[in-house]
Amino acid sequence: MRPVFRIGNFILTQAEVDKRKAYLGITAADEQRLREAHPVLKTHAGEVIERFYDFLLSHDHTKRMLSAPGLIERLKGYQQTYFEELTAGDYGIAYFENRLRVGQTHERVGLSPEWYLGAYNQYLQIVLEILGREFGKRTKELILSITSLAKVIHLDMSLSLDAYIFSAQESLERKNVALEESYTREKKLREAKQQLTDMIVHDLQNPMAGLQAFLQVLSTRRERLEAGEREALDEALQRCSDLSQMVMNVLQVSRAEAGRLEIYTEDVDLTVIARSTLAMFEGVAKRDGRTLRVEAPATVPTRTDQALLRRMAANLVRNALRHTPAGTSVVIRAESGAGGAILSVIDDGPGIPPELHPLLFQPFGAPTLREHGLRVDSGLGLAFCKSAADAVGATLIVESDGKRGTRFSIVLKT
């Protein structure tokens, strides 16, 4: 039996491996695709590694860390092994353990997330350039290979960042054991968490933006692509959008917990919000076999933070589309009620048992919800919606009998 891998309070299980891969959309087809591309990419391993270390040595910070005699040559050997594992198409529990251990090591030697994620971004750019060179005009094969590789790169980044976070939390907990006042200990942990979260989110945005820009360039050739190629490109762009949204949810939930969520109140029309949210997700809904529509009068005026309300609406619609089966419908409804203006997202999916409703808005309630058979991802989308609603003085309500249909409503007081 494989020994349990643990960092602090985190235990790596096969269920966690399956969940991470499913959330990032890493399928058996992706693994097979990378296995097929592996022999080609392996021939370029030397070029990737040399260019990567040329990049590291061009920056004083990483150059100083690599100054020990013989260190670079030793690390190049490790990098050769990593590159072969990255493109081998086998991403099981052993792969996860290796990435978490590497993240622990980098955190221990003082390599900050800023430089670590910057290095990942450079690594990705080098490999994408080689893929483009190898596949040439085979557009569909290029898009699919890029998409599969990007998913695995994002998996690696998330695992490495987890190792940073878990190790940092473990370190902070050890340092705070001596503190007599629990309030002081919790305050320091919150501040450290917020600082680390801000840094992680900032540095994650760079590689994701680079990937999106690369795919946008490919999309300029959309008219010359076959239907299957266009679908692959749309899927890759959607994955990038989902990852960006997940990163922003992490940041906003963390800021809300720290009382740092900035609010700007202005005149807002809920009908306009509903229709713009429809435009954002109509194509995704149609592609996935769901109906998305708006039910609203000509105008529903209120005053609130428009940017936060738009993000709340987008999270609720994204959740409804993701967690209801094909053939169902989702309605975005705007209306004026006795308690104020109301923006609702209503689906006719399987519903959520009432006893589980309190867990929906908790940042770490997802594992318990999965134990009860609910299809949920990180759970941060609803946690963000609850934090944002509280910040603007609104009420977020969930209604479902657990048999059929769920309604999430944002009630904005007039």
C-alpha positions in Angstrom: 0.0 0.0 0.0 1.3 3.4 -0.9 2.2 5.5 2.2 0.0 8.6 2.9 1.5 11.8 1.6 0.8 14.7 4.0 1.7 18.5 4.2 0.5 20.0 7.4 -3.2 19.2 7.6 -3.5 18.3 3.9 -3.6 14.6 2.9 -3.2 13.6 -0.7 -5.7 10.9 -1.7 -6.8 9.4 -5.0 -10.1 11.2 -4.6 -8.2 14.5 -4.5 -6.3 13.6 -7.6 -9.5 12.7 -9.5 -11.2 15.9 -8.3 -8.3 18.2 -9.4 -8.0 16.6 -12.8 -11.8 16.8 -13.4 -11.9 20.4 -12.3 -9.2 21.4 -14.8 -10.7 19.2 -17.5 -7.8 16.8 -17.8 -9.2 13.8 -19.5 -8.0 10.4 -20.8 -7.9 12.0 -24.3 -5.6 14.8 -23.0 -3.2 12.2 -21.5 -3.3 10.1 -24.7 -2.6 13.2 -26.8 0.4 14.2 -24.7 1.7 10.6 -24.8 1.6 10.8 -28.6 3.4 14.1 -28.6 5.9 13.0 -26.0 8.5 11.5 -28.4 8.6 14.7 -30.5 8.8 16.9 -27.4 11.4 14.7 -25.8 13.8 15.4 -28.7 13.6 19.1 -27.8 14.2 18.6 -24.0 17.8 19.9 -24.3 16.7 23.1 -26.0 13.9 23.7 -23.5 16.2 23.2 -20.5 19.1 25.4 -21.9 16.7 28.2 -22.8 15.0 27.9 -19.5 18.3 28.3 -17.5 19.4 31.1 -19.8 16.3 32.9 -18.7 16.9 32.2 -15.0 20.5 33.3 -15.2 19.4 36.6 -16.8 17.8 37.8 -13.6 19.9 38.7 -10.6 17.6 37.1 -8.0 17.5 33.6 -9.5 21.1 33.9 -10.6 22.2 34.4 -7.0 20.3 31.3 -6.0 22.0 29.3 -8.7 25.5 30.4 -7.9 26.7 27.4 -5.9 29.4 25.3 -7.8 27.9 22.5 -9.8 24.3 23.4 -8.9 23.1 24.3 -12.3 24.3 21.1 -13.9 22.6 19.1 -11.2 19.4 21.0 -11.6 19.4 20.5 -15.3 19.4 16.8 -14.7 16.3 17.2 -12.5 14.8 19.4 -15.1 15.3 16.7 -17.7 13.3 14.3 -15.6 10.6 16.8 -15.0 10.2 17.6 -18.6 9.8 14.0 -19.5 7.2 13.5 -16.7 5.3 16.7 -17.8 4.8 15.4 -21.3 4.5 11.7 -20.6 0.7 11.7 -20.2 0.6 9.9 -16.8 -0.8 12.2 -14.1 -1.6 9.9 -11.2 -1.0 10.2 -7.5 2.8 9.7 -7.9 2.9 12.7 -10.3 1.0 14.8 -7.7 3.3 13.8 -4.9 6.4 14.8 -7.0 4.9 18.3 -7.8 4.0 18.9 -4.2 7.4 17.9 -2.9 9.1 20.2 -5.5 6.8 23.1 -4.3 7.8 22.3 -0.7 11.5 22.4 -1.6 11.2 25.8 -3.4 9.3 27.3 -0.5 11.9 26.0 1.9 14.9 27.5 0.0 13.1 30.8 -0.2 12.1 31.0 -3.9 9.1 33.3 -3.8 5.9 32.6 -5.7 6.6 35.7 -7.8 9.7 34.1 -9.3 8.4 30.6 -9.3 5.3 31.5 -11.3 7.4 33.7 -13.6 9.6 30.7 -14.4 6.5 28.6 -15.1 5.3 31.3 -17.6 8.6 31.3 -19.4 8.7 27.5 -19.5 5.2 27.5 -21.0 6.2 30.0 -23.7 9.2 28.0 -24.7 7.3 24.7 -25.1 4.4 26.5 -26.9 6.9 27.9 -29.4 8.4 24.4 -30.0 4.9 22.9 -30.5 4.0 25.6 -33.0 7.3 24.9 -34.8 6.7 21.1 -34.9 3.0 21.0 -35.9 3.3 23.9 -38.4 0.1 24.1 -40.4 -1.6 21.2 -38.6 -3.9 23.6 -36.8 -6.3 21.2 -35.1 -3.5 19.0 -33.8 -1.7 22.2 -32.6 -4.7 23.6 -30.8 -5.5 20.3 -29.1 -1.9 19.7 -28.0 -1.7 23.3 -26.6 -4.9 22.9 -24.7 -3.9 19.6 -23.2 -0.4 20.9 -22.2 -1.9 24.1 -20.8 -4.2 22.0 -18.5 -1.2 20.1 -17.1 0.8 23.3 -16.7 -2.1 24.8 -14.7 -2.3 21.6 -12.7 1.4 21.9 -11.8 1.1 25.5 -10.9 -1.9 24.8 -8.6 -0.1 21.9 -6.9 3.1 23.9 -6.4 1.1 26.8 -5.0 -0.7 24.4 -2.7 2.6 23.3 -1.4 3.6 26.9 -0.8 0.4 27.6 1.1 0.4 24.4 3.1 4.0 24.8 4.0 3.6 28.5 4.9 0.5 27.7 7.0 2.5 24.9 8.8 5.4 27.3 9.4 3.1 30.1 10.6 1.3 27.7 13.0 4.7 26.5 14.5 5.8 30.1 15.0 2.5 31.1 16.5 2.3 28.3 19.0 4.2 30.4 21.6 1.7 33.3 21.3 -0.6 33.5 24.4 -3.4 35.4 22.8 -5.5 33.5 20.2 -6.6 36.8 18.6 -3.0 37.8 17.9 -2.3 34.4 16.3 -5.4 34.5 14.1 -4.6 38.0 13.0 -1.1 37.1 11.9 -2.4 34.1 10.0 -5.0 36.2 8.2 -2.5 38.8 7.3 0.0 36.2 6.0 -2.8 34.5 4.1 -3.9 37.7 2.5 -0.4 38.8 1.5 0.3 35.3 0.0 -3.1 35.2 -1.8 -2.5 38.7 -3.4 0.9 37.6 -4.6 -0.4 34.3 -5.9 -3.3 35.8 -7.8 -1.1 38.6 -9.3 1.4 36.1 -10.6 -1.1 33.5 -11.8 -2.7 36.2 -14.0 0.5 36.6 -16.1 0.8 33.0 -17.5 -3.0 32.8 -18.0 -2.9 36.1 -19.9 -0.1 34.8 -22.1 -2.0 31.7 -22.8 -5.2 33.6 -23.7 -3.2 36.0 -25.9 -1.7 33.0 -27.8 -5.2 31.4 -28.3 -6.6 34.8 -29.4 -4.0 34.9 -32.1 -5.1 31.5 -33.3 -8.7 32.7 -33.2 -7.9 35.3 -35.9 -7.7 32.3 -38.3 -11.1 31.1 -37.2 -12.7 31.3 -40.6 -10.1 28.9 -42.1 -10.7 26.3 -39.4 -12.9 23.2 -39.6 -15.8 22.9 -37.2 -13.9 20.5 -34.9 -11.0 22.9 -34.8 -13.2 25.8 -33.9 -14.8 23.8 -31.1 -11.4 22.9 -29.7 -10.4 26.6 -29.8 -13.6 27.6 -28.1 -13.1 25.0 -25.4 -9.5 26.2 -24.7 -10.7 29.8 -24.5 -13.5 28.8 -22.1 -11.1 26.9 -19.9 -8.9 30.0 -19.7 -11.9 32.1 -18.8 -13.0 29.6 -16.0 -9.5 29.6 -14.6 -9.3 33.4 -14.5 -12.7 33.5 -12.8 -11.5 31.0 -10.2 -8.4 33.0 -9.5 -10.4 36.2 -9.0 -12.8 34.4 -6.7 -9.9 33.4 -4.5 -8.7 37.0 -4.3 -12.1 38.5 -3.6 -13.1 35.9 -0.9 -9.7 36.5 0.8 -10.2 40.3 0.7 -13.8 40.0 2.0 -12.6 37.9 4.9 -9.9 40.5 5.7 -12.5 43.4 5.4 -10.7 44.8 2.4 -13.4 44.5 -0.3 -13.9 48.0 -1.8 -17.4 49.1 -2.5 -18.6 51.7 -5.0 -22.3 52.4 -5.0 -24.0 53.7 -8.1 -27.4 53.6 -10.0 -27.8 50.1 -11.5 -30.5 48.6 -13.7 -31.0 44.9 -13.0 -32.5 44.3 -16.4 -29.3 45.5 -18.0 -27.3 43.2 -15.7 -29.5 40.2 -16.6 -29.2 40.8 -20.3 -25.4 41.3 -20.3 -25.0 38.1 -18.3 -27.2 36.3 -20.8 -24.9 37.6 -23.6 -21.8 36.3 -21.7 -23.1 32.7 -21.3 -25.6 32.2 -24.2 -23.0 30.6 -26.4 -21.8 28.2 -23.7 -25.3 27.2 -22.8 -26.2 26.4 -26.4 -23.0 24.5 -26.9 -23.7 22.3 -23.8 -27.4 21.7 -24.7 -29.0 24.0 -22.2 -31.5 26.8 -22.6 -30.6 30.2 -21.1 -33.1 33.1 -21.1 -34.0 36.4 -19.3 -37.3 37.2 -17.7 -37.4 40.9 -16.8 -39.4 44.1 -17.3 -38.0 47.1 -19.2 -36.1 48.3 -16.2 -35.5 47.4 -12.5 -33.6 50.3 -10.9 -31.6 50.0 -7.7 -28.3 51.3 -6.2 -25.4 49.0 -5.5 -21.8 48.1 -6.6 -22.3 47.3 -10.3 -19.0 45.5 -10.7 -19.6 43.2 -7.8 -23.2 42.5 -8.8 -22.1 41.6 -12.4 -19.5 39.1 -10.9 -22.1 37.6 -8.6 -24.6 37.1 -11.5 -21.8 35.5 -13.6 -20.8 33.1 -10.8 -24.5 32.1 -10.2 -25.1 31.5 -13.9 -21.8 29.6 -14.4 -22.7 27.3 -11.5 -26.2 26.7 -12.8 -24.9 25.8 -16.3 -22.1 23.6 -14.9 -24.1 21.6 -12.4 -27.4 20.9 -14.2 -27.8 18.2 -16.9 -28.2 18.8 -20.6 -31.7 19.5 -21.7 -32.5 21.7 -18.7 -33.0 25.4 -18.7 -31.7 28.4 -16.7 -33.6 31.6 -16.2 -32.0 35.0 -15.2 -34.9 37.0 -13.6 -34.9 40.6 -12.6 -37.9 42.0 -10.6 -38.9 44.5 -7.9 -40.2 42.9 -4.7 -41.5 44.1 -1.3 -38.0 43.8 0.2 -36.2 45.5 -2.7 -34.9 44.8 -6.2 -34.2 41.0 -6.8 -31.9 39.3 -9.3 -32.4 35.6 -9.4 -30.9 32.6 -11.3 -33.3 29.7 -11.5 -32.6 26.2 -12.9 -34.8 23.1 -13.2 -32.0 20.7 -12.4 -32.0 18.0 -9.7 -32.1 20.5 -6.7 -30.2 20.7 -3.5 -31.5 19.1 -0.2 -32.4 21.9 2.3 -30.2 20.5 5.1 -27.1 21.2 2.8 -28.0 24.8 2.1 -25.8 26.2 5.0 -22.7 24.5 3.5 -23.1 26.1 0.0 -21.6 29.4 0.9 -18.7 28.2 3.0 -15.3 28.4 1.3 -14.4 24.8 2.4 -17.9 23.2 2.3 -17.3 21.4 -1.0 -15.9 18.1 0.4 -19.0 17.6 2.6 -21.3 18.4 -0.3 -19.6 15.8 -2.5 -20.0 13.2 0.2 -23.8 13.8 -0.2 -23.6 13.2 -4.0 -23.7 16.8 -5.1 -21.6 17.9 -8.1 -19.5 20.8 -6.9 -16.1 22.2 -7.7 -14.0 24.4 -5.5 -17.1 26.1 -4.0 -15.4 29.5 -4.1 -17.9 31.0 -6.5 -20.8 30.8 -4.0 -18.5 31.8 -1.2 -17.6 34.9 -3.1 -21.3 35.7 -3.9 -22.1 35.5 -0.1 -19.1 37.7 0.8 -20.0 40.3 -1.9 -23.7 40.3 -1.0 -22.8 40.9 2.7 -20.4 43.7 1.7 -23.1 45.6 -0.3 -25.8 45.0 2.3 -27.7 42.5 0.1 -29.2 39.1 1.1 -28.3 36.0 -0.8 -31.0 33.3 -0.6 -31.1 29.7 -1.9 -34.4 28.0 -2.4 -34.7 24.3 -3.3 -36.6 21.3 -2.0 -33.9 18.9 -3.1 -36.1 17.2 -5.7 -36.2 19.5 -8.6 -34.9 23.0 -9.3 -32.9 25.6 -7.4 -33.2 29.3 -7.2 -30.5 31.7 -6.0 -31.7 35.2 -5.3 -29.7 38.4 -4.6 -32.1 40.8 -2.7 -30.9 44.4 -2.9 -32.5 46.6 -0.3 -34.0 49.9 -1.7 
